[in-house]
Amino acid sequence: MYYRLHNYCKLVEGAKRGAIYNLQTGKVHSINQGGLGLLTACHSQQLENFLVLESPQDKPFLDFLHHLTELGLGSFFLNEPSEPKEKDQPIEPLQLEFVWLELTSSCNNQCLHCYATSGPSCSLDLIPHERWLSLITEAHSAGATAIQLIGGEPLLYPHWRELIEKAHQEKFSFIEIFTNSTLIDDADVAFFKRFNVNIATTIYADNAATHDAVTLNKGSYVKTMAAIDKLLAAGIQLRIASIIMKTNELEVQNIMNLCERLGVEVTPPDVVRPTGRGDDNALLPTQYAKQPIKPPFYTDPFSFSNAQRQHNCLNGKIAITAAGDVIPCIFARNQVCGNILKSPLVDVLNGQKLKACWQTTKDQIEKCKDCEYRYACTDCRPLAQGSDPTKRWLACSVDCLYNPYTGIWKDDHRCPTKENPNDLSGNTLK
């Protein structure tokens, strides 16, 4: 007698335990070391070679296989089944999809946590206007369909409107400006409407005192809220982001309530990233944290396949700084992959440095490479690197509570860990 997992179920081995990825339902089921060893043995030989089918001692192992069968994960066979030829998922080519243009390092705010260390006195802008225009064409020709203008404060860049017009002319399907919104006037709102520009902005509280304490710009809250009212009245697509640090950690619910009242998407705020001025432990909140990485995990055939080839977030993205550096993410300031003042964009895109960033998988990352959940878990490399004492690019995430070498999930005072509802181990295969 033989036992095989179905072709749509993938067995992934970790250092201590394993996981069955059901690509039909999307569920990821945890199994312990005994279950992992049993399924590994089943893959290459018949059951009678390592189990006595009528033995009470081996009954727990057969019960485990029957349980897998009931869940639709595998089947028993009288004769050795032929190995079906797997249908490979199409390999997505490495291609540019999204680009940030960091037009200026200057900003009228001087936020405590700014990842780019922007402010009123910054003057790192090196890119001629004509080069920005040509970059928009080059990015679109390379495959990019989405573009975001950022800073500093992008509206301080004198010719930002010409860049929007150029992106519109190149037929980018998504055009967004990430602005602090303090400089938006009626003419800007009309321009956004005309060119179908999306706007993103940041709110740090539902009151001026706390918001302005983060921006270090008195009056910024009133100006930002006035602009938000104008944008929403004009029907401009708006999203509001929030970053939580010690200064505003008591404002989380107030910010979410404000977003709900405004009628924009409500999402839990992010926590300050350890980049630029944000790389300061004194800024870290003590009463708020994002949900840690924990089960249940889910996946699908495309995501499972891609997770083994490329990074879940970085792939297809670049940011170009005001100094011309090309980096894979606005927070990955030290991962410079080239400079567009020295090379055409296409050369940087084809360079090994950028490809290595795009192809950073969990199979390379410390601890993650030994974890059975590695193909179903998301990842933020800049956050992991910034949180690491020695700033290693391949450091594991600080938000992960799992130890793959013991198979134990650690409780966290911010978010108590519950039992994994997809754990199939029971008490029989420890």
DRENSE-761503 format. One record per residue (C-alpha): x, y, z; residue in three letters; residue number from 1. Coordinates in Angstrom, 3 decimals, padded with zeros to 6 digits, always signed. Layout:
% DRENSE-761503
{{X; Y; Z}; ALA; NUM};
...
//
This chain:
% DRENSE-761503
{{+000.000; +000.000; +000.000}; MET; 1};
{{+001.157; +003.498; -000.813}; TYR; 2};
{{+000.304; +006.994; +000.391}; TYR; 3};
{{+000.820; +010.217; -001.495}; ARG; 4};
{{-000.098; +013.829; -000.964}; LEU; 5};
{{-002.187; +015.220; -003.796}; HIS; 6};
{{-000.338; +017.094; -006.506}; ASN; 7};
{{-001.792; +020.412; -005.323}; TYR; 8};
{{-000.313; +019.831; -001.850}; CYS; 9};
{{+003.333; +020.733; -001.300}; LYS; 10};
{{+005.388; +019.487; +001.613}; LEU; 11};
{{+007.878; +022.068; +002.897}; VAL; 12};
{{+010.501; +021.052; +005.420}; GLU; 13};
{{+011.713; +023.206; +008.282}; GLY; 14};
{{+014.494; +022.630; +010.782}; ALA; 15};
{{+012.165; +021.017; +013.331}; LYS; 16};
{{+008.722; +020.698; +011.749}; ARG; 17};
{{+007.086; +020.746; +008.347}; GLY; 18};
{{+004.085; +022.259; +006.593}; ALA; 19};
{{+001.650; +021.075; +003.940}; ILE; 20};
{{+000.711; +023.866; +001.541}; TYR; 21};
{{-002.723; +023.147; +000.062}; ASN; 22};
{{-002.634; +025.216; -003.105}; LEU; 23};
{{-006.271; +024.397; -003.807}; GLN; 24};
{{-007.720; +025.848; -000.593}; THR; 25};
{{-004.829; +028.178; +000.235}; GLY; 26};
{{-004.397; +026.749; +003.745}; LYS; 27};
{{-000.982; +025.985; +005.201}; VAL; 28};
{{-001.108; +023.048; +007.640}; HIS; 29};
{{+001.577; +022.553; +010.276}; SER; 30};
{{+002.922; +019.072; +010.986}; ILE; 31};
{{+005.500; +017.989; +013.543}; ASN; 32};
{{+008.734; +016.122; +013.001}; GLN; 33};
{{+007.083; +012.704; +013.109}; GLY; 34};
{{+004.522; +013.684; +010.480}; GLY; 35};
{{+007.229; +015.206; +008.321}; LEU; 36};
{{+009.342; +012.061; +008.479}; GLY; 37};
{{+006.321; +009.871; +007.742}; LEU; 38};
{{+005.310; +011.818; +004.637}; LEU; 39};
{{+008.895; +011.966; +003.417}; THR; 40};
{{+009.110; +008.168; +003.702}; ALA; 41};
{{+005.733; +007.762; +001.962}; CYS; 42};
{{+006.968; +009.708; -001.016}; HIS; 43};
{{+009.573; +007.112; -002.004}; SER; 44};
{{+008.328; +003.713; -000.791}; GLN; 45};
{{+005.345; +001.624; +000.201}; GLN; 46};
{{+003.946; +001.769; +003.718}; LEU; 47};
{{+004.815; -001.829; +004.554}; GLU; 48};
{{+008.511; -000.996; +004.308}; ASN; 49};
{{+008.416; +001.121; +007.468}; PHE; 50};
{{+005.042; +000.423; +009.156}; LEU; 51};
{{+003.380; -002.716; +010.451}; VAL; 52};
{{-000.169; -001.954; +009.342}; LEU; 53};
{{-001.853; -004.128; +011.972}; GLU; 54};
{{+000.375; -003.055; +014.848}; SER; 55};
{{-001.202; -000.972; +017.637}; PRO; 56};
{{+002.145; +000.779; +017.954}; GLN; 57};
{{+001.909; +002.078; +014.381}; ASP; 58};
{{-001.823; +002.899; +014.524}; LYS; 59};
{{-001.217; +006.624; +015.351}; PRO; 60};
{{+000.747; +006.970; +012.123}; PHE; 61};
{{-002.037; +005.421; +010.049}; LEU; 62};
{{-004.606; +007.542; +011.868}; ASP; 63};
{{-002.571; +010.599; +010.896}; PHE; 64};
{{-002.639; +009.575; +007.223}; LEU; 65};
{{-006.383; +008.927; +007.415}; HIS; 66};
{{-006.816; +012.397; +008.891}; HIS; 67};
{{-004.913; +013.896; +005.961}; LEU; 68};
{{-007.181; +011.966; +003.614}; THR; 69};
{{-010.316; +013.289; +005.306}; GLU; 70};
{{-008.983; +016.800; +004.815}; LEU; 71};
{{-008.432; +016.156; +001.103}; GLY; 72};
{{-004.668; +016.398; +001.349}; LEU; 73};
{{-003.702; +012.896; +000.209}; GLY; 74};
{{-004.854; +009.374; -000.642}; SER; 75};
{{-004.007; +005.697; -000.150}; PHE; 76};
{{-003.151; +003.602; -003.227}; PHE; 77};
{{-003.004; -000.183; -003.631}; LEU; 78};
{{-000.445; +000.117; -006.408}; ASN; 79};
{{+002.370; +002.574; -006.699}; GLU; 80};
{{+000.943; +005.699; -008.294}; PRO; 81};
{{+002.727; +007.275; -011.216}; SER; 82};
{{+004.215; +010.635; -010.460}; GLU; 83};
{{+002.112; +013.199; -012.352}; PRO; 84};
{{+004.004; +015.796; -014.275}; LYS; 85};
{{+003.573; +019.038; -012.443}; GLU; 86};
{{+002.303; +022.025; -014.333}; LYS; 87};
{{+004.838; +024.722; -013.699}; ASP; 88};
{{+003.541; +028.126; -012.790}; GLN; 89};
{{+004.587; +030.730; -015.352}; PRO; 90};
{{+007.781; +032.429; -014.281}; ILE; 91};
{{+007.210; +036.133; -013.976}; GLU; 92};
{{+010.091; +037.970; -015.673}; PRO; 93};
{{+012.062; +040.487; -013.662}; LEU; 94};
{{+010.464; +043.681; -014.894}; GLN; 95};
{{+009.965; +047.156; -013.544}; LEU; 96};
{{+006.391; +047.788; -012.417}; GLU; 97};
{{+006.437; +050.684; -009.944}; PHE; 98};
{{+008.729; +053.669; -009.522}; VAL; 99};
{{+009.070; +056.329; -006.832}; TRP; 100};
{{+010.596; +059.628; -007.960}; LEU; 101};
{{+012.040; +061.441; -004.949}; GLU; 102};
{{+011.994; +064.879; -006.554}; LEU; 103};
{{+013.515; +066.873; -003.743}; THR; 104};
{{+015.042; +066.444; -000.320}; SER; 105};
{{+013.551; +069.755; +000.761}; SER; 106};
{{+010.443; +069.791; +002.954}; CYS; 107};
{{+008.561; +072.469; +004.871}; ASN; 108};
{{+007.969; +069.892; +007.629}; ASN; 109};
{{+010.810; +068.357; +009.611}; GLN; 110};
{{+009.182; +065.187; +010.896}; CYS; 111};
{{+010.832; +063.432; +013.816}; LEU; 112};
{{+010.976; +060.094; +012.006}; HIS; 113};
{{+011.685; +061.069; +008.383}; CYS; 114};
{{+013.348; +058.169; +006.570}; TYR; 115};
{{+014.960; +060.562; +004.078}; ALA; 116};
{{+016.082; +063.099; +006.740}; THR; 117};
{{+014.282; +065.808; +004.760}; SER; 118};
{{+013.671; +069.299; +006.041}; GLY; 119};
{{+013.705; +073.014; +005.200}; PRO; 120};
{{+017.498; +073.190; +005.104}; SER; 121};
{{+018.110; +070.123; +002.903}; CYS; 122};
{{+019.588; +070.724; -000.536}; SER; 123};
{{+020.696; +067.393; -001.974}; LEU; 124};
{{+018.836; +067.796; -005.273}; ASP; 125};
{{+021.130; +066.930; -008.179}; LEU; 126};
{{+018.853; +065.783; -011.004}; ILE; 127};
{{+018.176; +068.255; -013.840}; PRO; 128};
{{+014.527; +068.625; -014.823}; HIS; 129};
{{+015.127; +067.188; -018.274}; GLU; 130};
{{+016.551; +064.052; -016.692}; ARG; 131};
{{+013.404; +063.583; -014.602}; TRP; 132};
{{+011.342; +063.885; -017.782}; LEU; 133};
{{+013.465; +061.339; -019.622}; SER; 134};
{{+013.349; +058.974; -016.636}; LEU; 135};
{{+009.565; +058.871; -016.819}; ILE; 136};
{{+009.811; +057.753; -020.434}; THR; 137};
{{+012.557; +055.239; -019.655}; GLU; 138};
{{+010.610; +053.789; -016.731}; ALA; 139};
{{+007.478; +053.324; -018.805}; HIS; 140};
{{+009.463; +051.767; -021.654}; SER; 141};
{{+010.957; +049.333; -019.124}; ALA; 142};
{{+007.470; +048.171; -018.083}; GLY; 143};
{{+006.441; +050.483; -015.249}; ALA; 144};
{{+002.719; +051.185; -015.098}; THR; 145};
{{+002.590; +053.007; -011.748}; ALA; 146};
{{+004.479; +056.077; -010.590}; ILE; 147};
{{+004.544; +058.074; -007.366}; GLN; 148};
{{+006.111; +061.497; -006.857}; LEU; 149};
{{+007.584; +061.892; -003.379}; ILE; 150};
{{+010.119; +063.995; -001.490}; GLY; 151};
{{+010.851; +065.691; +000.818}; GLY; 152};
{{+007.742; +067.543; -000.168}; GLU; 153};
{{+007.195; +066.993; -003.908}; PRO; 154};
{{+005.117; +070.161; -004.299}; LEU; 155};
{{+008.224; +072.168; -003.430}; LEU; 156};
{{+009.769; +070.936; -006.682}; TYR; 157};
{{+009.149; +073.859; -009.081}; PRO; 158};
{{+008.167; +071.820; -012.137}; HIS; 159};
{{+006.177; +068.958; -010.600}; TRP; 160};
{{+003.188; +069.633; -012.842}; ARG; 161};
{{+005.257; +069.012; -015.972}; GLU; 162};
{{+006.252; +065.617; -014.590}; LEU; 163};
{{+002.605; +064.698; -014.000}; ILE; 164};
{{+001.756; +065.774; -017.535}; GLU; 165};
{{+004.631; +063.653; -018.845}; LYS; 166};
{{+003.470; +060.593; -016.893}; ALA; 167};
{{-000.054; +061.144; -018.198}; HIS; 168};
{{+001.289; +061.460; -021.732}; GLN; 169};
{{+003.185; +058.175; -021.306}; GLU; 170};
{{-000.119; +056.578; -020.211}; LYS; 171};
{{+000.873; +055.388; -016.751}; PHE; 172};
{{-002.200; +053.636; -015.381}; SER; 173};
{{-001.577; +054.907; -011.832}; PHE; 174};
{{-000.157; +058.311; -010.944}; ILE; 175};
{{+000.114; +059.411; -007.308}; GLU; 176};
{{+001.674; +062.233; -005.338}; ILE; 177};
{{+002.619; +061.593; -001.718}; PHE; 178};
{{+002.461; +065.022; -000.101}; THR; 179};
{{+002.073; +066.452; +003.382}; ASN; 180};
{{-000.778; +068.470; +001.797}; SER; 181};
{{+000.132; +071.749; +003.511}; THR; 182};
{{+000.840; +073.492; +000.182}; LEU; 183};
{{-002.204; +072.351; -001.815}; ILE; 184};
{{-004.364; +075.164; -003.175}; ASP; 185};
{{-007.494; +075.311; -005.358}; ASP; 186};
{{-005.461; +075.370; -008.577}; ALA; 187};
{{-003.628; +072.223; -007.507}; ASP; 188};
{{-006.917; +070.444; -006.786}; VAL; 189};
{{-008.191; +071.345; -010.268}; ALA; 190};
{{-004.947; +070.056; -011.779}; PHE; 191};
{{-005.196; +066.768; -009.866}; PHE; 192};
{{-008.755; +066.356; -011.115}; LYS; 193};
{{-007.824; +067.094; -014.717}; ARG; 194};
{{-005.001; +064.535; -014.828}; PHE; 195};
{{-006.629; +061.906; -012.608}; ASN; 196};
{{-003.898; +062.151; -009.987}; VAL; 197};
{{-004.229; +060.132; -006.793}; ASN; 198};
{{-003.110; +061.787; -003.567}; ILE; 199};
{{-001.577; +060.203; -000.492}; ALA; 200};
{{-000.957; +062.154; +002.689}; THR; 201};
{{-000.050; +061.565; +006.317}; THR; 202};
{{-001.931; +062.294; +009.513}; ILE; 203};
{{-000.264; +061.781; +012.891}; TYR; 204};
{{-003.228; +062.600; +015.166}; ALA; 205};
{{-006.725; +064.033; +015.132}; ASP; 206};
{{-005.500; +067.240; +016.771}; ASN; 207};
{{-003.027; +069.977; +015.966}; ALA; 208};
{{-000.948; +069.710; +019.123}; ALA; 209};
{{+000.188; +066.119; +018.571}; THR; 210};
{{+000.351; +066.243; +014.767}; HIS; 211};
{{+002.468; +069.406; +014.797}; ASP; 212};
{{+004.700; +067.914; +017.502}; ALA; 213};
{{+005.625; +065.202; +014.982}; VAL; 214};
{{+006.050; +067.501; +011.964}; THR; 215};
{{+007.794; +070.242; +013.959}; LEU; 216};
{{+005.818; +072.693; +011.834}; ASN; 217};
{{+003.240; +074.717; +013.729}; LYS; 218};
{{+000.022; +074.986; +011.754}; GLY; 219};
{{+000.704; +071.913; +009.599}; SER; 220};
{{-002.325; +070.025; +010.933}; TYR; 221};
{{-004.777; +072.806; +010.084}; VAL; 222};
{{-003.329; +073.183; +006.576}; LYS; 223};
{{-003.318; +069.419; +005.948}; THR; 224};
{{-006.930; +069.005; +007.081}; MET; 225};
{{-008.047; +071.977; +004.978}; ALA; 226};
{{-006.442; +070.388; +001.918}; ALA; 227};
{{-008.036; +067.019; +002.697}; ILE; 228};
{{-011.470; +068.670; +002.779}; ASP; 229};
{{-010.818; +070.252; -000.624}; LYS; 230};
{{-009.571; +067.011; -002.145}; LEU; 231};
{{-012.534; +064.982; -000.927}; LEU; 232};
{{-015.013; +067.646; -002.025}; ALA; 233};
{{-013.494; +067.490; -005.520}; ALA; 234};
{{-013.731; +063.702; -005.634}; GLY; 235};
{{-009.943; +063.216; -005.726}; ILE; 236};
{{-008.865; +059.690; -004.820}; GLN; 237};
{{-007.210; +060.073; -001.420}; LEU; 238};
{{-005.520; +057.725; +000.994}; ARG; 239};
{{-004.240; +058.624; +004.431}; ILE; 240};
{{-001.196; +056.946; +005.939}; ALA; 241};
{{-000.193; +057.113; +009.573}; SER; 242};
{{+003.062; +056.398; +011.357}; ILE; 243};
{{+003.086; +055.763; +015.090}; ILE; 244};
{{+005.973; +056.694; +017.338}; MET; 245};
{{+006.282; +057.570; +021.004}; LYS; 246};
{{+005.007; +061.114; +020.420}; THR; 247};
{{+001.637; +059.976; +019.019}; ASN; 248};
{{+001.229; +056.392; +020.258}; GLU; 249};
{{-002.009; +057.264; +022.080}; LEU; 250};
{{-003.592; +058.525; +018.852}; GLU; 251};
{{-004.053; +055.199; +017.040}; VAL; 252};
{{-007.797; +054.862; +017.517}; GLN; 253};
{{-008.346; +058.589; +017.064}; ASN; 254};
{{-006.601; +058.468; +013.687}; ILE; 255};
{{-008.672; +055.487; +012.565}; MET; 256};
{{-011.872; +057.201; +013.739}; ASN; 257};
{{-010.885; +060.316; +011.817}; LEU; 258};
{{-010.357; +058.305; +008.624}; CYS; 259};
{{-013.761; +056.697; +009.087}; GLU; 260};
{{-015.434; +060.089; +009.512}; ARG; 261};
{{-013.696; +061.361; +006.385}; LEU; 262};
{{-014.858; +058.342; +004.407}; GLY; 263};
{{-011.377; +057.136; +003.408}; VAL; 264};
{{-009.974; +053.642; +003.880}; GLU; 265};
{{-009.335; +052.777; +007.501}; VAL; 266};
{{-006.181; +050.743; +008.139}; THR; 267};
{{-004.117; +050.201; +011.294}; PRO; 268};
{{-001.231; +052.700; +011.401}; PRO; 269};
{{+002.301; +051.556; +010.740}; ASP; 270};
{{+005.140; +051.805; +013.257}; VAL; 271};
{{+008.125; +054.089; +012.719}; VAL; 272};
{{+010.718; +052.500; +010.436}; ARG; 273};
{{+014.349; +052.469; +011.619}; PRO; 274};
{{+015.649; +054.493; +008.667}; THR; 275};
{{+016.989; +058.047; +008.546}; GLY; 276};
{{+015.817; +060.055; +011.544}; ARG; 277};
{{+013.526; +057.144; +012.336}; GLY; 278};
{{+016.558; +055.066; +013.331}; ASP; 279};
{{+016.286; +056.208; +016.929}; ASP; 280};
{{+015.178; +053.901; +019.728}; ASN; 281};
{{+013.844; +056.888; +021.655}; ALA; 282};
{{+011.131; +057.237; +018.980}; LEU; 283};
{{+009.811; +053.701; +019.381}; LEU; 284};
{{+006.316; +053.444; +020.851}; PRO; 285};
{{+005.920; +051.350; +023.986}; THR; 286};
{{+002.145; +050.874; +023.942}; GLN; 287};
{{+001.499; +050.118; +020.265}; TYR; 288};
{{+002.899; +047.588; +017.816}; ALA; 289};
{{+001.808; +046.040; +014.550}; LYS; 290};
{{+000.531; +042.467; +014.646}; GLN; 291};
{{+003.504; +040.097; +014.836}; PRO; 292};
{{+004.001; +037.368; +012.251}; ILE; 293};
{{+001.993; +034.345; +013.362}; LYS; 294};
{{-000.366; +031.667; +011.997}; PRO; 295};
{{-002.646; +030.976; +010.296}; PRO; 296};
{{-000.843; +031.341; +006.967}; PHE; 297};
{{-002.389; +031.191; +003.497}; TYR; 298};
{{-001.038; +031.045; -000.021}; THR; 299};
{{-001.985; +030.291; -003.635}; ASP; 300};
{{-000.184; +028.623; -006.562}; PRO; 301};
{{+001.170; +031.893; -007.969}; PHE; 302};
{{+002.399; +033.240; -004.630}; SER; 303};
{{+003.906; +029.876; -003.624}; PHE; 304};
{{+005.838; +029.679; -006.867}; SER; 305};
{{+006.971; +033.297; -006.834}; ASN; 306};
{{+008.110; +033.098; -003.201}; ALA; 307};
{{+010.798; +030.669; -004.302}; GLN; 308};
{{+012.083; +033.013; -007.005}; ARG; 309};
{{+011.714; +036.620; -005.930}; GLN; 310};
{{+010.933; +038.950; -003.059}; HIS; 311};
{{+007.246; +039.385; -002.259}; ASN; 312};
{{+007.487; +043.194; -001.969}; CYS; 313};
{{+010.686; +044.494; -003.578}; LEU; 314};
{{+010.362; +042.754; -006.936}; ASN; 315};
{{+009.540; +045.177; -009.740}; GLY; 316};
{{+009.991; +048.338; -007.676}; LYS; 317};
{{+012.622; +051.054; -007.573}; ILE; 318};
{{+013.004; +054.453; -005.979}; ALA; 319};
{{+015.169; +057.169; -007.493}; ILE; 320};
{{+016.467; +059.660; -004.961}; THR; 321};
{{+017.047; +063.374; -005.450}; ALA; 322};
{{+020.755; +062.530; -005.743}; ALA; 323};
{{+020.088; +060.060; -008.569}; GLY; 324};
{{+020.641; +056.855; -006.608}; ASP; 325};
{{+018.470; +053.879; -007.538}; VAL; 326};
{{+017.338; +051.863; -004.522}; ILE; 327};
{{+014.822; +048.978; -004.323}; PRO; 328};
{{+012.637; +050.725; -001.731}; CYS; 329};
{{+012.355; +054.208; -000.247}; ILE; 330};
{{+013.381; +052.736; +003.129}; PHE; 331};
{{+016.373; +050.785; +001.748}; ALA; 332};
{{+018.637; +053.834; +001.660}; ARG; 333};
{{+021.931; +051.920; +001.759}; ASN; 334};
{{+021.053; +049.409; -000.971}; GLN; 335};
{{+022.236; +051.587; -003.849}; VAL; 336};
{{+021.981; +049.684; -007.141}; CYS; 337};
{{+023.206; +052.409; -009.469}; GLY; 338};
{{+022.848; +056.090; -010.294}; ASN; 339};
{{+020.856; +057.504; -013.188}; ILE; 340};
{{+023.222; +060.462; -013.516}; LEU; 341};
{{+025.933; +057.990; -014.453}; LYS; 342};
{{+023.986; +055.289; -016.311}; SER; 343};
{{+020.819; +054.880; -018.366}; PRO; 344};
{{+017.979; +053.451; -016.301}; LEU; 345};
{{+017.890; +050.272; -018.374}; VAL; 346};
{{+021.502; +049.502; -017.397}; ASP; 347};
{{+020.652; +049.809; -013.712}; VAL; 348};
{{+017.580; +047.597; -014.173}; LEU; 349};
{{+019.706; +044.931; -015.815}; ASN; 350};
{{+022.458; +045.222; -013.210}; GLY; 351};
{{+023.233; +042.434; -010.797}; GLN; 352};
{{+022.782; +044.586; -007.680}; LYS; 353};
{{+019.131; +045.339; -008.361}; LEU; 354};
{{+018.389; +041.811; -009.543}; LYS; 355};
{{+019.890; +040.451; -006.317}; ALA; 356};
{{+017.526; +042.673; -004.302}; CYS; 357};
{{+014.502; +041.685; -006.363}; TRP; 358};
{{+015.461; +038.008; -006.037}; GLN; 359};
{{+016.002; +038.037; -002.277}; THR; 360};
{{+013.917; +035.099; -001.086}; THR; 361};
{{+013.292; +033.560; +002.323}; LYS; 362};
{{+015.663; +030.757; +001.293}; ASP; 363};
{{+018.498; +033.276; +001.801}; GLN; 364};
{{+017.358; +035.008; +004.984}; ILE; 365};
{{+018.710; +034.099; +008.389}; GLU; 366};
{{+016.308; +031.837; +010.328}; LYS; 367};
{{+013.658; +032.112; +007.591}; CYS; 368};
{{+015.596; +029.694; +005.375}; LYS; 369};
{{+015.058; +026.999; +008.024}; ASP; 370};
{{+011.347; +027.736; +008.519}; CYS; 371};
{{+008.557; +025.646; +007.011}; GLU; 372};
{{+006.381; +028.746; +006.586}; TYR; 373};
{{+008.915; +030.571; +004.420}; ARG; 374};
{{+006.868; +030.405; +001.213}; TYR; 375};
{{+003.689; +031.757; +002.812}; ALA; 376};
{{+005.112; +034.542; +004.957}; CYS; 377};
{{+005.523; +038.155; +003.818}; THR; 378};
{{+008.674; +040.134; +004.417}; ASP; 379};
{{+010.002; +043.695; +004.707}; CYS; 380};
{{+013.745; +043.701; +004.110}; ARG; 381};
{{+014.365; +047.360; +005.026}; PRO; 382};
{{+012.514; +046.898; +008.320}; LEU; 383};
{{+014.464; +043.732; +009.133}; ALA; 384};
{{+017.754; +045.352; +008.189}; GLN; 385};
{{+017.025; +048.586; +010.033}; GLY; 386};
{{+016.066; +046.681; +013.190}; SER; 387};
{{+019.197; +044.538; +013.126}; ASP; 388};
{{+022.031; +045.797; +015.394}; PRO; 389};
{{+024.602; +045.304; +012.628}; THR; 390};
{{+022.267; +046.333; +009.743}; LYS; 391};
{{+022.520; +043.057; +007.805}; ARG; 392};
{{+020.437; +042.854; +004.641}; TRP; 393};
{{+019.636; +039.188; +005.277}; LEU; 394};
{{+018.723; +039.565; +008.948}; ALA; 395};
{{+015.459; +037.937; +010.005}; CYS; 396};
{{+012.379; +039.975; +010.860}; SER; 397};
{{+012.037; +041.208; +014.427}; VAL; 398};
{{+008.271; +040.699; +014.129}; ASP; 399};
{{+008.549; +036.911; +013.867}; CYS; 400};
{{+007.725; +035.040; +017.080}; LEU; 401};
{{+008.558; +031.587; +015.719}; TYR; 402};
{{+011.667; +029.532; +016.412}; ASN; 403};
{{+011.993; +026.987; +013.579}; PRO; 404};
{{+014.720; +025.145; +015.483}; TYR; 405};
{{+012.396; +024.306; +018.372}; THR; 406};
{{+009.061; +024.527; +016.544}; GLY; 407};
{{+007.725; +026.815; +019.275}; ILE; 408};
{{+005.796; +030.062; +018.931}; TRP; 409};
{{+006.776; +032.619; +021.542}; LYS; 410};
{{+004.065; +034.584; +023.305}; ASP; 411};
{{+004.272; +038.329; +022.951}; ASP; 412};
{{+002.857; +040.823; +025.409}; HIS; 413};
{{+001.660; +042.993; +022.552}; ARG; 414};
{{-000.264; +040.206; +020.845}; CYS; 415};
{{-000.633; +036.881; +022.699}; PRO; 416};
{{-000.039; +033.918; +020.411}; THR; 417};
{{-002.921; +031.526; +019.967}; LYS; 418};
{{-002.737; +027.896; +018.915}; GLU; 419};
{{-002.325; +027.396; +015.202}; ASN; 420};
{{-005.769; +026.380; +013.883}; PRO; 421};
{{-004.147; +024.630; +010.935}; ASN; 422};
{{-001.862; +022.393; +013.015}; ASP; 423};
{{-002.436; +018.746; +012.081}; LEU; 424};
{{+000.026; +017.238; +014.533}; SER; 425};
{{-002.284; +016.331; +017.369}; GLY; 426};
{{-000.488; +014.531; +020.200}; ASN; 427};
{{+000.595; +011.408; +018.400}; THR; 428};
{{+003.640; +012.303; +016.354}; LEU; 429};
{{+005.788; +014.359; +018.683}; LYS; 430};
//
